[in-house]
Amino acid sequence: MSPVRARPASAIETRSPGPDRGFALSGTQSLYLRPTGLLSGAAATAARDAKLALPLAGGPFAFTGCEILRRDPEGTRRELLPLAELDRRARGTGEESRLIQSILARLASPRPPFAGLGLERPRVMGIVNVTPDSFSDGGDHPTPEAAIAHGKALIAAGAAIVDVGGESTRPGAEPVSSADELARVRPVVEGLARAGAMVSIDTRRAAVMAAALDAGASLVNDVTALAGDPASLALVAARGVPVVLMHMRGEPRTMQDDPRYDDVALDVFDFLAGRVAACVASGIPRARIAIDPGLGFGKSFAHNHQLLERLALFHGLGCALLVGASRKSFTAGAAKLAPKARLGGSLAAALAALGQGAQILRVHDVVETRQAIEIWRGAQGLG
């Protein structure tokens, strides 16, 4: 099988028309590719050398085929194809051939460093919530000094980024004012940045983003994918900082009120495709964007599992992939466990995400996650 020829990135960008659709093929039909037959270690190297597989996002995994999905108002049609057949179809002259070729090139292309961090191995983002009511650790760090100490401990444990948030977005949470949110996060951001930490500000408000960046934050993590505040998109573009775009259905107060999707993976993909396109159009390069499918944010137990199962689909957006499953309710499985008792499920979800090529994990338990990653890498033949 000959290598798939790359097309310019703009070939896909022009097919992401808005927040409601992904890669439009024609009329009301959209097309998607989900990598299958994932290999790692020596098997991945041998398959790539034999032109039987392509690297997944330029990383250590390789894929030997894809599930091709075509969606229109009548439903979704699925077809499993080996890479040789996909390559043959990509060499045609029609619109579908050009789109298949472009998506394959994006699935295989190496990801540049995100926020200055190389993505050749998994990165860990540690959570520092400065809130009284977060679902897991609300009130655990009631003073700036306590939160700064916790953030330093996460860095010492191996977190590459510390994510500081001052507003709970747990299911049913009430919003807080910008002033209250900023009063909580600014001293913590300042203290951690002064200590040399790479700090992410977890907020959906442009005013808080701006103040946190002024205080030393290096990137923005927005649960509304820069759609919740009309000023946030222009702000992030003007500041030239990386951003994490997350999917959330509705808002925290109502997001778990009977969430429904036509197809959760494709619906979330379409939303993120639209937000990535909006960012690129506003001057935020794709290399400065990470995407997060938003596990637990407006998703049922089954929805979360479906997203984890089909996570490789999201590499088709050509961005770094961040996953945050830590301590969320679905990680308890059938048991009724308090958030801090969900470590086993959290680690299982994290490793499942890594097995689909996720590059960044957002977690509470940094020490345990790093241990799990080390053993997982060895078992995958990744050294």
Contacts in CASP RR format, 6 or more apart in sequence:
PFRMAT RR
TARGET T0000
AUTHOR 0000-0000-0000
METHOD contacts of the structure
MODEL  1
MSPVRARPASAIETRSPGPDRGFALSGTQSLYLRPTGLLSGAAATAARDA
KLALPLAGGPFAFTGCEILRRDPEGTRRELLPLAELDRRARGTGEESRLI
QSILARLASPRPPFAGLGLERPRVMGIVNVTPDSFSDGGDHPTPEAAIAH
GKALIAAGAAIVDVGGESTRPGAEPVSSADELARVRPVVEGLARAGAMVS
IDTRRAAVMAAALDAGASLVNDVTALAGDPASLALVAARGVPVVLMHMRG
EPRTMQDDPRYDDVALDVFDFLAGRVAACVASGIPRARIAIDPGLGFGKS
FAHNHQLLERLALFHGLGCALLVGASRKSFTAGAAKLAPKARLGGSLAAA
LAALGQGAQILRVHDVVETRQAIEIWRGAQGLG
1 51 0 8 1.000
1 52 0 8 1.000
1 83 0 8 1.000
1 84 0 8 1.000
1 87 0 8 1.000
2 51 0 8 1.000
2 87 0 8 1.000
3 51 0 8 1.000
3 54 0 8 1.000
4 54 0 8 1.000
4 86 0 8 1.000
4 87 0 8 1.000
4 90 0 8 1.000
4 101 0 8 1.000
4 104 0 8 1.000
4 105 0 8 1.000
4 108 0 8 1.000
5 90 0 8 1.000
5 101 0 8 1.000
5 105 0 8 1.000
6 101 0 8 1.000
6 105 0 8 1.000
6 109 0 8 1.000
7 98 0 8 1.000
7 101 0 8 1.000
7 102 0 8 1.000
7 105 0 8 1.000
9 106 0 8 1.000
9 286 0 8 1.000
11 98 0 8 1.000
11 99 0 8 1.000
11 102 0 8 1.000
12 23 0 8 1.000
12 99 0 8 1.000
12 102 0 8 1.000
12 103 0 8 1.000
12 106 0 8 1.000
13 277 0 8 1.000
13 280 0 8 1.000
15 22 0 8 1.000
15 23 0 8 1.000
15 24 0 8 1.000
15 99 0 8 1.000
16 22 0 8 1.000
16 23 0 8 1.000
16 24 0 8 1.000
16 273 0 8 1.000
16 274 0 8 1.000
16 276 0 8 1.000
16 277 0 8 1.000
17 24 0 8 1.000
17 274 0 8 1.000
17 277 0 8 1.000
18 273 0 8 1.000
18 274 0 8 1.000
18 277 0 8 1.000
18 278 0 8 1.000
19 227 0 8 1.000
19 270 0 8 1.000
19 271 0 8 1.000
19 274 0 8 1.000
19 275 0 8 1.000
19 278 0 8 1.000
20 270 0 8 1.000
20 271 0 8 1.000
21 30 0 8 1.000
21 270 0 8 1.000
21 273 0 8 1.000
21 274 0 8 1.000
22 30 0 8 1.000
22 32 0 8 1.000
22 269 0 8 1.000
22 270 0 8 1.000
22 273 0 8 1.000
22 274 0 8 1.000
23 30 0 8 1.000
23 31 0 8 1.000
23 32 0 8 1.000
23 99 0 8 1.000
23 103 0 8 1.000
23 273 0 8 1.000
24 30 0 8 1.000
25 31 0 8 1.000
25 70 0 8 1.000
25 95 0 8 1.000
25 96 0 8 1.000
25 99 0 8 1.000
26 95 0 8 1.000
28 72 0 8 1.000
28 73 0 8 1.000
29 70 0 8 1.000
29 71 0 8 1.000
29 72 0 8 1.000
30 70 0 8 1.000
30 71 0 8 1.000
30 72 0 8 1.000
30 266 0 8 1.000
30 270 0 8 1.000
31 68 0 8 1.000
31 69 0 8 1.000
31 70 0 8 1.000
31 71 0 8 1.000
31 96 0 8 1.000
31 99 0 8 1.000
31 100 0 8 1.000
31 103 0 8 1.000
32 68 0 8 1.000
32 69 0 8 1.000
32 71 0 8 1.000
32 103 0 8 1.000
32 266 0 8 1.000
32 269 0 8 1.000
32 313 0 8 1.000
33 66 0 8 1.000
33 67 0 8 1.000
33 68 0 8 1.000
33 69 0 8 1.000
33 86 0 8 1.000
33 100 0 8 1.000
33 103 0 8 1.000
33 104 0 8 1.000
33 107 0 8 1.000
33 313 0 8 1.000
33 316 0 8 1.000
34 66 0 8 1.000
34 67 0 8 1.000
34 69 0 8 1.000
34 265 0 8 1.000
34 310 0 8 1.000
34 312 0 8 1.000
34 313 0 8 1.000
35 56 0 8 1.000
35 63 0 8 1.000
35 65 0 8 1.000
35 66 0 8 1.000
35 107 0 8 1.000
35 312 0 8 1.000
35 313 0 8 1.000
35 315 0 8 1.000
36 63 0 8 1.000
36 64 0 8 1.000
36 65 0 8 1.000
36 66 0 8 1.000
36 67 0 8 1.000
36 80 0 8 1.000
36 312 0 8 1.000
37 63 0 8 1.000
37 64 0 8 1.000
37 65 0 8 1.000
38 56 0 8 1.000
38 61 0 8 1.000
38 62 0 8 1.000
38 63 0 8 1.000
38 64 0 8 1.000
38 312 0 8 1.000
38 355 0 8 1.000
38 356 0 8 1.000
39 47 0 8 1.000
39 53 0 8 1.000
39 61 0 8 1.000
39 62 0 8 1.000
39 63 0 8 1.000
39 64 0 8 1.000
40 60 0 8 1.000
40 61 0 8 1.000
40 62 0 8 1.000
40 355 0 8 1.000
40 380 0 8 1.000
40 381 0 8 1.000
40 382 0 8 1.000
41 60 0 8 1.000
41 380 0 8 1.000
41 381 0 8 1.000
41 382 0 8 1.000
42 381 0 8 1.000
43 62 0 8 1.000
44 53 0 8 1.000
44 55 0 8 1.000
44 60 0 8 1.000
44 61 0 8 1.000
44 62 0 8 1.000
45 62 0 8 1.000
47 53 0 8 1.000
47 62 0 8 1.000
47 64 0 8 1.000
48 54 0 8 1.000
48 55 0 8 1.000
48 62 0 8 1.000
52 64 0 8 1.000
52 83 0 8 1.000
52 84 0 8 1.000
53 62 0 8 1.000
53 63 0 8 1.000
53 64 0 8 1.000
53 65 0 8 1.000
53 83 0 8 1.000
54 62 0 8 1.000
54 63 0 8 1.000
54 83 0 8 1.000
54 104 0 8 1.000
54 107 0 8 1.000
54 108 0 8 1.000
55 61 0 8 1.000
55 62 0 8 1.000
55 108 0 8 1.000
55 110 0 8 1.000
56 62 0 8 1.000
56 63 0 8 1.000
56 107 0 8 1.000
56 108 0 8 1.000
56 312 0 8 1.000
56 315 0 8 1.000
56 357 0 8 1.000
57 107 0 8 1.000
57 108 0 8 1.000
57 109 0 8 1.000
57 110 0 8 1.000
57 111 0 8 1.000
57 119 0 8 1.000
57 315 0 8 1.000
57 318 0 8 1.000
57 321 0 8 1.000
57 357 0 8 1.000
57 359 0 8 1.000
58 108 0 8 1.000
58 109 0 8 1.000
58 110 0 8 1.000
58 111 0 8 1.000
59 110 0 8 1.000
59 111 0 8 1.000
59 119 0 8 1.000
59 120 0 8 1.000
59 357 0 8 1.000
60 120 0 8 1.000
60 380 0 8 1.000
60 382 0 8 1.000
61 355 0 8 1.000
61 357 0 8 1.000
63 83 0 8 1.000
63 107 0 8 1.000
63 312 0 8 1.000
64 82 0 8 1.000
64 83 0 8 1.000
65 80 0 8 1.000
65 81 0 8 1.000
65 82 0 8 1.000
65 83 0 8 1.000
65 86 0 8 1.000
66 80 0 8 1.000
66 81 0 8 1.000
66 83 0 8 1.000
66 86 0 8 1.000
66 104 0 8 1.000
66 107 0 8 1.000
67 78 0 8 1.000
67 79 0 8 1.000
67 80 0 8 1.000
67 81 0 8 1.000
68 78 0 8 1.000
68 79 0 8 1.000
68 80 0 8 1.000
68 81 0 8 1.000
68 86 0 8 1.000
68 100 0 8 1.000
69 76 0 8 1.000
69 77 0 8 1.000
69 78 0 8 1.000
69 79 0 8 1.000
69 266 0 8 1.000
70 76 0 8 1.000
70 77 0 8 1.000
71 77 0 8 1.000
71 263 0 8 1.000
71 266 0 8 1.000
75 262 0 8 1.000
76 263 0 8 1.000
76 266 0 8 1.000
81 89 0 8 1.000
86 100 0 8 1.000
86 104 0 8 1.000
87 104 0 8 1.000
89 96 0 8 1.000
89 97 0 8 1.000
89 100 0 8 1.000
90 97 0 8 1.000
90 100 0 8 1.000
90 101 0 8 1.000
90 104 0 8 1.000
91 97 0 8 1.000
91 101 0 8 1.000
103 316 0 8 1.000
106 315 0 8 1.000
106 316 0 8 1.000
106 317 0 8 1.000
106 318 0 8 1.000
107 315 0 8 1.000
107 316 0 8 1.000
107 318 0 8 1.000
109 318 0 8 1.000
111 119 0 8 1.000
111 318 0 8 1.000
111 319 0 8 1.000
111 320 0 8 1.000
111 359 0 8 1.000
112 287 0 8 1.000
113 119 0 8 1.000
113 287 0 8 1.000
114 123 0 8 1.000
114 242 0 8 1.000
114 287 0 8 1.000
114 288 0 8 1.000
114 290 0 8 1.000
114 320 0 8 1.000
114 359 0 8 1.000
114 360 0 8 1.000
115 161 0 8 1.000
115 198 0 8 1.000
115 218 0 8 1.000
115 219 0 8 1.000
115 242 0 8 1.000
117 123 0 8 1.000
117 160 0 8 1.000
117 161 0 8 1.000
117 198 0 8 1.000
119 320 0 8 1.000
119 359 0 8 1.000
119 360 0 8 1.000
121 377 0 8 1.000
121 382 0 8 1.000
122 354 0 8 1.000
122 358 0 8 1.000
122 359 0 8 1.000
122 360 0 8 1.000
122 361 0 8 1.000
122 373 0 8 1.000
122 377 0 8 1.000
123 160 0 8 1.000
123 161 0 8 1.000
123 359 0 8 1.000
123 360 0 8 1.000
123 361 0 8 1.000
124 158 0 8 1.000
124 159 0 8 1.000
124 160 0 8 1.000
124 161 0 8 1.000
124 360 0 8 1.000
124 361 0 8 1.000
124 363 0 8 1.000
124 366 0 8 1.000
124 369 0 8 1.000
124 370 0 8 1.000
124 373 0 8 1.000
125 159 0 8 1.000
125 160 0 8 1.000
125 161 0 8 1.000
125 162 0 8 1.000
125 163 0 8 1.000
125 200 0 8 1.000
125 322 0 8 1.000
125 360 0 8 1.000
125 361 0 8 1.000
125 362 0 8 1.000
125 363 0 8 1.000
126 151 0 8 1.000
126 154 0 8 1.000
126 159 0 8 1.000
126 161 0 8 1.000
126 162 0 8 1.000
126 163 0 8 1.000
126 362 0 8 1.000
126 363 0 8 1.000
126 364 0 8 1.000
126 366 0 8 1.000
127 137 0 8 1.000
127 154 0 8 1.000
127 162 0 8 1.000
127 163 0 8 1.000
127 326 0 8 1.000
127 362 0 8 1.000
127 363 0 8 1.000
127 364 0 8 1.000
128 141 0 8 1.000
128 147 0 8 1.000
128 150 0 8 1.000
128 151 0 8 1.000
128 154 0 8 1.000
128 162 0 8 1.000
128 163 0 8 1.000
128 164 0 8 1.000
128 165 0 8 1.000
128 188 0 8 1.000
128 192 0 8 1.000
129 136 0 8 1.000
129 137 0 8 1.000
129 138 0 8 1.000
129 139 0 8 1.000
129 140 0 8 1.000
129 141 0 8 1.000
129 165 0 8 1.000
129 166 0 8 1.000
129 168 0 8 1.000
130 141 0 8 1.000
130 144 0 8 1.000
130 147 0 8 1.000
130 164 0 8 1.000
130 165 0 8 1.000
130 166 0 8 1.000
130 184 0 8 1.000
130 185 0 8 1.000
130 188 0 8 1.000
131 138 0 8 1.000
131 139 0 8 1.000
131 165 0 8 1.000
131 166 0 8 1.000
131 167 0 8 1.000
131 168 0 8 1.000
131 184 0 8 1.000
132 138 0 8 1.000
132 139 0 8 1.000
132 142 0 8 1.000
133 139 0 8 1.000
133 168 0 8 1.000
133 170 0 8 1.000
133 173 0 8 1.000
134 168 0 8 1.000
134 170 0 8 1.000
135 168 0 8 1.000
135 170 0 8 1.000
135 171 0 8 1.000
135 327 0 8 1.000
135 339 0 8 1.000
136 326 0 8 1.000
136 327 0 8 1.000
136 339 0 8 1.000
136 340 0 8 1.000
136 364 0 8 1.000
137 339 0 8 1.000
137 340 0 8 1.000
137 364 0 8 1.000
138 168 0 8 1.000
140 146 0 8 1.000
140 150 0 8 1.000
141 147 0 8 1.000
141 150 0 8 1.000
144 187 0 8 1.000
144 188 0 8 1.000
144 191 0 8 1.000
147 164 0 8 1.000
147 188 0 8 1.000
148 187 0 8 1.000
148 188 0 8 1.000
148 191 0 8 1.000
148 192 0 8 1.000
148 195 0 8 1.000
151 159 0 8 1.000
151 162 0 8 1.000
151 192 0 8 1.000
151 197 0 8 1.000
152 192 0 8 1.000
152 195 0 8 1.000
152 197 0 8 1.000
154 162 0 8 1.000
154 366 0 8 1.000
155 162 0 8 1.000
155 195 0 8 1.000
155 197 0 8 1.000
157 366 0 8 1.000
157 367 0 8 1.000
157 370 0 8 1.000
158 366 0 8 1.000
158 370 0 8 1.000
159 366 0 8 1.000
160 198 0 8 1.000
161 198 0 8 1.000
161 199 0 8 1.000
161 200 0 8 1.000
161 218 0 8 1.000
161 219 0 8 1.000
161 360 0 8 1.000
162 192 0 8 1.000
162 197 0 8 1.000
162 198 0 8 1.000
162 199 0 8 1.000
162 200 0 8 1.000
163 199 0 8 1.000
163 200 0 8 1.000
163 201 0 8 1.000
163 202 0 8 1.000
163 221 0 8 1.000
163 362 0 8 1.000
164 185 0 8 1.000
164 188 0 8 1.000
164 189 0 8 1.000
164 192 0 8 1.000
164 199 0 8 1.000
164 200 0 8 1.000
164 201 0 8 1.000
164 202 0 8 1.000
164 212 0 8 1.000
164 217 0 8 1.000
165 181 0 8 1.000
165 184 0 8 1.000
165 185 0 8 1.000
165 201 0 8 1.000
165 202 0 8 1.000
165 203 0 8 1.000
166 176 0 8 1.000
166 181 0 8 1.000
166 184 0 8 1.000
166 185 0 8 1.000
166 202 0 8 1.000
166 203 0 8 1.000
167 173 0 8 1.000
167 175 0 8 1.000
167 176 0 8 1.000
167 181 0 8 1.000
167 203 0 8 1.000
167 204 0 8 1.000
168 252 0 8 1.000
169 204 0 8 1.000
169 223 0 8 1.000
169 248 0 8 1.000
169 252 0 8 1.000
169 297 0 8 1.000
170 252 0 8 1.000
171 252 0 8 1.000
171 255 0 8 1.000
171 256 0 8 1.000
171 298 0 8 1.000
172 252 0 8 1.000
172 253 0 8 1.000
172 254 0 8 1.000
172 255 0 8 1.000
172 256 0 8 1.000
173 252 0 8 1.000
173 253 0 8 1.000
174 253 0 8 1.000
175 251 0 8 1.000
175 252 0 8 1.000
175 253 0 8 1.000
178 205 0 8 1.000
178 207 0 8 1.000
178 208 0 8 1.000
181 203 0 8 1.000
181 205 0 8 1.000
181 208 0 8 1.000
182 207 0 8 1.000
182 208 0 8 1.000
182 211 0 8 1.000
182 212 0 8 1.000
185 201 0 8 1.000
185 203 0 8 1.000
185 208 0 8 1.000
185 212 0 8 1.000
186 211 0 8 1.000
186 212 0 8 1.000
186 215 0 8 1.000
189 199 0 8 1.000
189 201 0 8 1.000
189 212 0 8 1.000
189 215 0 8 1.000
189 216 0 8 1.000
189 217 0 8 1.000
190 215 0 8 1.000
190 216 0 8 1.000
192 199 0 8 1.000
193 199 0 8 1.000
193 215 0 8 1.000
193 216 0 8 1.000
193 217 0 8 1.000
193 218 0 8 1.000
198 218 0 8 1.000
198 219 0 8 1.000
199 212 0 8 1.000
199 216 0 8 1.000
199 217 0 8 1.000
199 218 0 8 1.000
199 219 0 8 1.000
200 217 0 8 1.000
200 218 0 8 1.000
200 219 0 8 1.000
200 220 0 8 1.000
200 221 0 8 1.000
200 244 0 8 1.000
201 208 0 8 1.000
201 209 0 8 1.000
201 212 0 8 1.000
201 213 0 8 1.000
201 217 0 8 1.000
201 219 0 8 1.000
201 220 0 8 1.000
201 221 0 8 1.000
202 221 0 8 1.000
202 222 0 8 1.000
202 223 0 8 1.000
203 209 0 8 1.000
203 212 0 8 1.000
203 220 0 8 1.000
203 221 0 8 1.000
203 222 0 8 1.000
204 222 0 8 1.000
204 223 0 8 1.000
204 224 0 8 1.000
204 228 0 8 1.000
204 229 0 8 1.000
204 232 0 8 1.000
205 229 0 8 1.000
205 232 0 8 1.000
206 229 0 8 1.000
206 230 0 8 1.000
206 231 0 8 1.000
206 232 0 8 1.000
206 235 0 8 1.000
207 231 0 8 1.000
209 220 0 8 1.000
209 222 0 8 1.000
209 232 0 8 1.000
209 235 0 8 1.000
209 236 0 8 1.000
210 235 0 8 1.000
210 239 0 8 1.000
213 220 0 8 1.000
213 239 0 8 1.000
213 241 0 8 1.000
217 241 0 8 1.000
218 241 0 8 1.000
218 242 0 8 1.000
219 241 0 8 1.000
219 242 0 8 1.000
219 243 0 8 1.000
219 244 0 8 1.000
220 226 0 8 1.000
220 232 0 8 1.000
220 236 0 8 1.000
220 241 0 8 1.000
220 242 0 8 1.000
220 243 0 8 1.000
220 244 0 8 1.000
221 243 0 8 1.000
221 244 0 8 1.000
221 246 0 8 1.000
221 292 0 8 1.000
222 228 0 8 1.000
222 232 0 8 1.000
222 243 0 8 1.000
222 244 0 8 1.000
222 245 0 8 1.000
222 246 0 8 1.000
223 246 0 8 1.000
223 248 0 8 1.000
223 294 0 8 1.000
223 297 0 8 1.000
224 232 0 8 1.000
224 246 0 8 1.000
224 248 0 8 1.000
225 245 0 8 1.000
225 246 0 8 1.000
225 247 0 8 1.000
225 248 0 8 1.000
225 271 0 8 1.000
225 272 0 8 1.000
225 275 0 8 1.000
226 232 0 8 1.000
226 233 0 8 1.000
226 236 0 8 1.000
226 243 0 8 1.000
226 245 0 8 1.000
226 275 0 8 1.000
226 278 0 8 1.000
226 279 0 8 1.000
227 233 0 8 1.000
227 275 0 8 1.000
227 278 0 8 1.000
233 278 0 8 1.000
233 279 0 8 1.000
233 282 0 8 1.000
233 284 0 8 1.000
234 282 0 8 1.000
236 243 0 8 1.000
236 279 0 8 1.000
236 284 0 8 1.000
237 279 0 8 1.000
237 282 0 8 1.000
237 283 0 8 1.000
237 284 0 8 1.000
240 284 0 8 1.000
240 288 0 8 1.000
241 288 0 8 1.000
242 288 0 8 1.000
242 289 0 8 1.000
242 290 0 8 1.000
243 279 0 8 1.000
243 284 0 8 1.000
243 288 0 8 1.000
243 289 0 8 1.000
243 290 0 8 1.000
244 289 0 8 1.000
244 290 0 8 1.000
244 291 0 8 1.000
244 292 0 8 1.000
244 322 0 8 1.000
245 272 0 8 1.000
245 275 0 8 1.000
245 276 0 8 1.000
245 279 0 8 1.000
245 289 0 8 1.000
245 290 0 8 1.000
245 291 0 8 1.000
245 292 0 8 1.000
246 291 0 8 1.000
246 292 0 8 1.000
246 293 0 8 1.000
246 294 0 8 1.000
246 297 0 8 1.000
247 268 0 8 1.000
247 271 0 8 1.000
247 272 0 8 1.000
247 292 0 8 1.000
247 293 0 8 1.000
247 294 0 8 1.000
247 297 0 8 1.000
248 255 0 8 1.000
248 294 0 8 1.000
248 297 0 8 1.000
248 298 0 8 1.000
249 255 0 8 1.000
249 259 0 8 1.000
249 297 0 8 1.000
249 298 0 8 1.000
249 299 0 8 1.000
250 298 0 8 1.000
252 297 0 8 1.000
255 297 0 8 1.000
255 298 0 8 1.000
256 298 0 8 1.000
259 298 0 8 1.000
259 299 0 8 1.000
259 300 0 8 1.000
259 303 0 8 1.000
261 267 0 8 1.000
261 268 0 8 1.000
261 303 0 8 1.000
264 299 0 8 1.000
264 303 0 8 1.000
264 306 0 8 1.000
264 307 0 8 1.000
265 306 0 8 1.000
265 307 0 8 1.000
265 310 0 8 1.000
265 313 0 8 1.000
266 313 0 8 1.000
268 293 0 8 1.000
268 294 0 8 1.000
268 307 0 8 1.000
269 313 0 8 1.000
269 314 0 8 1.000
269 317 0 8 1.000
272 291 0 8 1.000
272 293 0 8 1.000
272 314 0 8 1.000
272 317 0 8 1.000
273 317 0 8 1.000
276 286 0 8 1.000
276 289 0 8 1.000
276 291 0 8 1.000
276 317 0 8 1.000
276 319 0 8 1.000
279 289 0 8 1.000
280 286 0 8 1.000
280 289 0 8 1.000
286 318 0 8 1.000
286 319 0 8 1.000
289 319 0 8 1.000
289 320 0 8 1.000
290 319 0 8 1.000
290 320 0 8 1.000
290 321 0 8 1.000
290 322 0 8 1.000
290 360 0 8 1.000
291 314 0 8 1.000
291 317 0 8 1.000
291 319 0 8 1.000
291 320 0 8 1.000
291 321 0 8 1.000
291 322 0 8 1.000
292 321 0 8 1.000
292 322 0 8 1.000
292 323 0 8 1.000
292 324 0 8 1.000
292 362 0 8 1.000
293 307 0 8 1.000
293 311 0 8 1.000
293 314 0 8 1.000
293 323 0 8 1.000
294 307 0 8 1.000
294 324 0 8 1.000
295 304 0 8 1.000
295 307 0 8 1.000
295 308 0 8 1.000
295 323 0 8 1.000
295 324 0 8 1.000
295 325 0 8 1.000
295 328 0 8 1.000
295 330 0 8 1.000
295 349 0 8 1.000
296 303 0 8 1.000
296 304 0 8 1.000
296 328 0 8 1.000
296 329 0 8 1.000
296 330 0 8 1.000
299 307 0 8 1.000
299 330 0 8 1.000
301 329 0 8 1.000
301 330 0 8 1.000
301 333 0 8 1.000
304 325 0 8 1.000
304 328 0 8 1.000
304 330 0 8 1.000
305 330 0 8 1.000
308 325 0 8 1.000
308 349 0 8 1.000
308 352 0 8 1.000
308 353 0 8 1.000
308 356 0 8 1.000
311 321 0 8 1.000
311 323 0 8 1.000
311 352 0 8 1.000
311 353 0 8 1.000
311 356 0 8 1.000
311 357 0 8 1.000
311 358 0 8 1.000
312 356 0 8 1.000
312 357 0 8 1.000
314 321 0 8 1.000
315 321 0 8 1.000
315 357 0 8 1.000
320 359 0 8 1.000
320 360 0 8 1.000
321 357 0 8 1.000
321 358 0 8 1.000
321 359 0 8 1.000
321 360 0 8 1.000
322 358 0 8 1.000
322 359 0 8 1.000
322 360 0 8 1.000
322 361 0 8 1.000
322 362 0 8 1.000
323 349 0 8 1.000
323 350 0 8 1.000
323 353 0 8 1.000
323 358 0 8 1.000
323 360 0 8 1.000
323 361 0 8 1.000
323 362 0 8 1.000
324 353 0 8 1.000
324 361 0 8 1.000
324 362 0 8 1.000
324 363 0 8 1.000
325 331 0 8 1.000
325 346 0 8 1.000
325 349 0 8 1.000
325 350 0 8 1.000
325 353 0 8 1.000
326 346 0 8 1.000
326 350 0 8 1.000
326 361 0 8 1.000
326 362 0 8 1.000
326 363 0 8 1.000
326 364 0 8 1.000
326 365 0 8 1.000
327 339 0 8 1.000
327 340 0 8 1.000
327 342 0 8 1.000
327 343 0 8 1.000
327 346 0 8 1.000
327 364 0 8 1.000
328 342 0 8 1.000
328 346 0 8 1.000
330 349 0 8 1.000
331 342 0 8 1.000
331 344 0 8 1.000
331 345 0 8 1.000
331 346 0 8 1.000
331 348 0 8 1.000
331 349 0 8 1.000
332 341 0 8 1.000
332 342 0 8 1.000
332 345 0 8 1.000
333 345 0 8 1.000
343 365 0 8 1.000
343 368 0 8 1.000
346 363 0 8 1.000
346 364 0 8 1.000
346 365 0 8 1.000
346 369 0 8 1.000
347 365 0 8 1.000
347 368 0 8 1.000
347 369 0 8 1.000
347 372 0 8 1.000
350 361 0 8 1.000
350 363 0 8 1.000
350 369 0 8 1.000
350 372 0 8 1.000
350 373 0 8 1.000
351 372 0 8 1.000
351 373 0 8 1.000
351 376 0 8 1.000
353 361 0 8 1.000
354 361 0 8 1.000
354 373 0 8 1.000
354 376 0 8 1.000
355 380 0 8 1.000
361 369 0 8 1.000
361 373 0 8 1.000
363 369 0 8 1.000
377 383 0 8 1.000
END
